Amino acid sequence: MLLGHFHHGALKILQKISNNLPKGTFEQVHTCKGCTLGKYTMFSFHDKKSQAEAIIEPIHLDVCGPFLTAATDKGMYYVIFVDDYSHKCWIFFM
């Protein structure tokens, strides 16, 4: 199941720091319909103060995987934690 894709600029950065990503050029050949629709706004959100009043209160998390290709440490999944107050992210491969 495909849920999204990297931005072309992110692919270029990933290509620089990765050893296994094929070398070449990543050029945008078409405009993604989902990306275009995602930029439209229908209704404005009401101003809402963040409920977090301190670090690590609350933390959001998401688990992603399994991937067809394992990471360098043989991980097939990853979990990401995001602190609601500081917006700091932690990613762990499993």
C-alpha positions as CSV (number, residue, x, y, z in Angstrom):
1,M,0.0,0.0,0.0
2,L,1.4,3.4,-1.0
3,L,0.5,6.2,1.4
4,G,2.7,9.0,0.1
5,H,6.0,10.0,-1.3
6,F,9.1,12.1,-0.6
7,H,9.4,15.6,-2.0
8,H,11.9,15.7,-4.8
9,G,14.2,18.0,-2.7
10,A,14.2,15.4,0.1
11,L,15.1,12.7,-2.4
12,K,18.2,14.7,-3.4
13,I,19.3,15.1,0.2
14,L,18.6,11.4,0.9
15,Q,20.7,10.5,-2.2
16,K,23.7,12.5,-0.8
17,I,23.6,10.8,2.6
18,S,22.8,7.3,1.5
19,N,25.1,4.7,0.2
20,N,22.5,2.4,-1.4
21,L,20.3,4.9,-3.2
22,P,21.0,4.8,-7.0
23,K,22.9,7.9,-8.2
24,G,21.2,10.0,-10.9
25,T,18.9,12.9,-11.1
26,F,15.5,13.1,-9.5
27,E,13.4,15.5,-11.6
28,Q,9.8,16.2,-11.1
29,V,8.0,15.0,-14.3
30,H,4.5,15.7,-13.3
31,T,2.4,17.4,-10.6
32,C,1.0,15.0,-8.0
33,K,-2.8,15.4,-7.9
34,G,-2.8,14.5,-4.1
35,C,-0.1,17.1,-3.3
36,T,-2.0,19.8,-5.3
37,L,-5.3,19.0,-3.6
38,G,-3.6,18.9,-0.2
39,K,-2.5,22.5,-0.7
40,Y,-6.1,23.8,-1.1
41,T,-7.9,25.1,1.9
42,M,-11.7,24.9,2.2
43,F,-12.2,26.2,5.8
44,S,-9.9,27.9,8.1
45,F,-9.2,26.3,11.5
46,H,-10.0,28.1,14.6
47,D,-7.1,29.3,16.7
48,K,-6.4,26.6,19.3
49,K,-3.9,26.8,22.0
50,S,-1.7,23.7,22.3
51,Q,-2.8,21.6,25.2
52,A,0.8,20.7,26.0
53,E,2.1,22.9,28.8
54,A,5.4,21.1,29.4
55,I,8.0,18.9,27.6
56,I,6.9,15.3,27.1
57,E,3.2,16.2,27.7
58,P,1.7,14.6,25.5
59,I,3.7,12.6,23.0
60,H,2.3,11.4,19.7
61,L,3.6,8.3,18.0
62,D,3.2,6.3,14.8
63,V,4.5,2.9,13.7
64,C,5.2,2.4,10.0
65,G,6.1,-0.8,8.1
66,P,6.8,-3.5,7.2
67,F,8.9,-2.4,4.3
68,L,10.0,-4.6,1.4
69,T,13.6,-3.6,1.9
70,A,15.2,-3.8,5.3
71,A,17.2,-1.0,6.8
72,T,21.0,-1.3,7.3
73,D,20.3,-2.7,10.8
74,K,17.8,-5.2,9.4
75,G,14.8,-3.2,10.7
76,M,11.6,-3.6,8.8
77,Y,9.6,-1.1,10.8
78,Y,10.1,2.2,12.5
79,V,8.4,4.1,15.3
80,I,8.3,7.9,15.5
81,F,7.7,9.9,18.7
82,V,6.8,13.6,18.5
83,D,6.7,15.8,21.6
84,D,3.7,18.1,21.4
85,Y,5.3,20.9,23.3
86,S,8.7,21.1,21.8
87,H,7.9,19.3,18.5
88,K,11.1,17.3,18.9
89,C,11.1,14.0,17.0
90,W,12.7,10.6,17.8
91,I,12.8,7.8,15.2
92,F,13.7,4.2,16.2
93,F,14.0,1.3,13.7
94,M,12.7,-2.1,14.7
